[in-house]
Amino acid sequence: QVQLVESGGGSVQAGGSLSLSCVVSGYTDSTYCLAWFRQAPGKGREGVATILSDGNINYADSVKGRFTITFDSNKNTLYLQMNSLKPDDSAMYLCAADPGMSIEVGPSEILHCPSAENYAYRGQGTQVTVSS
């Protein structure tokens, strides 16, 4: 059984930093899309950052240069370092995992990750509140 457990949320003033962690257990697929999403009250789920087993990393434009996603495979832990936080970053942050789908493009294979609502495994979330 795959489980994802987030921690590290809290309250911080604008300009501050927080580091989120997500322990992934029971995941056995050789490929992975690991992602952080966030959802604020009254808003849809927004992709924040994704790290793939093929080495690709992607960020939402709104967090580029401020957030860093990493995965420690020895600890099976996904991290999100958040710096220069803004009030608009306030949301419930969730981590998610999915094996993705390998797609052949010419001589290469590309790992395609699902949309935010279609990840196979998700955690319960950790709240981040940024005050002005």
C-alpha positions as CSV (number, residue, x, y, z in Angstrom):
1,Q,0.0,0.0,0.0
2,V,1.4,3.3,-1.1
3,Q,1.3,6.1,1.5
4,L,2.5,9.7,1.4
5,V,2.8,11.8,4.5
6,E,3.5,15.5,4.4
7,S,5.0,17.6,7.2
8,G,6.6,21.0,7.6
9,G,3.7,23.4,7.1
10,G,3.0,26.3,9.3
11,S,2.6,30.1,9.6
12,V,5.3,32.5,8.4
13,Q,5.5,36.2,7.5
14,A,5.9,37.3,4.0
15,G,9.5,37.0,2.9
16,G,10.1,34.0,5.1
17,S,10.9,30.4,4.3
18,L,9.5,27.0,5.0
19,S,10.6,23.5,4.1
20,L,8.0,20.8,3.4
21,S,8.7,17.0,3.5
22,C,6.7,14.1,2.1
23,V,7.7,10.6,3.1
24,V,6.8,8.1,0.4
25,S,6.3,4.5,1.5
26,G,5.2,1.3,-0.4
27,Y,6.0,2.7,-3.8
28,T,7.6,0.1,-6.1
29,D,7.3,1.3,-9.6
30,S,10.6,1.9,-11.4
31,T,9.4,5.2,-12.9
32,Y,7.9,8.1,-11.0
33,C,6.3,11.5,-11.2
34,L,6.6,13.2,-7.8
35,A,4.7,16.4,-7.4
36,W,3.7,19.1,-5.0
37,F,0.3,20.7,-5.5
38,R,-1.5,23.4,-3.6
39,Q,-5.1,24.3,-3.1
40,A,-6.4,27.5,-1.6
41,P,-10.1,27.9,-0.4
42,G,-12.3,28.5,-3.4
43,K,-9.6,27.7,-5.9
44,G,-8.7,24.7,-8.0
45,R,-5.7,22.5,-7.4
46,E,-2.5,24.1,-8.8
47,G,0.7,22.3,-9.7
48,V,3.6,23.8,-7.9
49,A,6.6,21.6,-8.8
50,T,7.3,18.1,-10.3
51,I,10.4,15.9,-10.3
52,L,10.5,12.9,-12.6
53,S,12.5,9.7,-12.5
54,D,14.2,10.7,-15.8
55,G,15.7,13.7,-14.1
56,N,13.3,16.4,-15.4
57,I,12.1,19.1,-13.0
58,N,9.3,21.6,-13.6
59,Y,8.0,24.5,-11.7
60,A,4.9,26.7,-12.0
61,D,5.8,30.2,-13.2
62,S,4.5,31.6,-10.0
63,V,7.2,29.9,-7.9
64,K,10.2,29.7,-10.2
65,G,13.3,31.1,-8.5
66,R,11.7,30.8,-5.1
67,F,10.9,27.1,-4.6
68,T,13.1,24.1,-5.0
69,I,11.9,20.5,-5.3
70,T,14.2,17.6,-4.5
71,F,13.9,13.8,-3.8
72,D,16.2,11.8,-1.6
73,S,15.8,8.3,-2.9
74,N,17.7,6.9,0.1
75,K,15.1,8.3,2.5
76,N,12.2,8.0,0.1
77,T,11.4,11.6,0.9
78,L,10.3,14.4,-1.3
79,Y,11.1,18.0,-0.3
80,L,9.9,21.4,-1.2
81,Q,12.1,24.3,-0.1
82,M,10.0,27.5,-0.2
83,N,11.8,30.9,0.1
84,S,10.6,34.5,-0.3
85,L,7.1,33.4,0.6
86,K,4.2,35.6,-0.4
87,P,0.6,35.7,1.0
88,D,-0.6,34.3,-2.4
89,D,1.4,31.1,-1.5
90,S,-1.0,30.4,1.3
91,A,-2.7,27.1,0.7
92,M,-2.9,23.4,1.6
93,Y,0.1,21.7,0.1
94,L,-0.2,18.1,-1.0
95,C,2.4,15.7,-2.4
96,A,1.5,13.1,-5.0
97,A,3.1,10.2,-6.8
98,D,2.3,8.4,-10.1
99,P,4.3,6.0,-12.2
100,G,3.6,8.2,-15.3
101,M,3.5,6.8,-18.8
102,S,6.6,6.3,-21.0
103,I,6.0,7.6,-24.5
104,E,8.4,6.9,-27.4
105,V,9.5,10.0,-29.3
106,G,11.8,9.0,-32.1
107,P,14.7,7.1,-30.5
108,S,14.0,8.4,-27.1
109,E,11.4,7.8,-24.4
110,I,9.7,10.6,-22.5
111,L,7.9,10.2,-19.2
112,H,4.5,11.8,-19.3
113,C,2.9,12.7,-16.0
114,P,-0.8,12.9,-15.4
115,S,-2.8,16.1,-14.7
116,A,-3.2,17.2,-11.1
117,E,-6.4,15.4,-10.5
118,N,-5.2,12.1,-11.9
119,Y,-2.2,11.2,-9.8
120,A,-2.6,7.7,-8.4
121,Y,-1.4,8.5,-4.9
122,R,-1.8,11.6,-2.8
123,G,-1.1,12.7,0.8
124,Q,-3.5,14.5,3.1
125,G,-1.7,17.8,2.9
126,T,0.0,20.3,5.2
127,Q,-1.2,23.9,5.6
128,V,1.0,26.8,4.7
129,T,-0.1,30.3,5.8
130,V,1.8,33.4,4.8
131,S,0.9,36.7,6.5
132,S,1.6,40.1,5.1
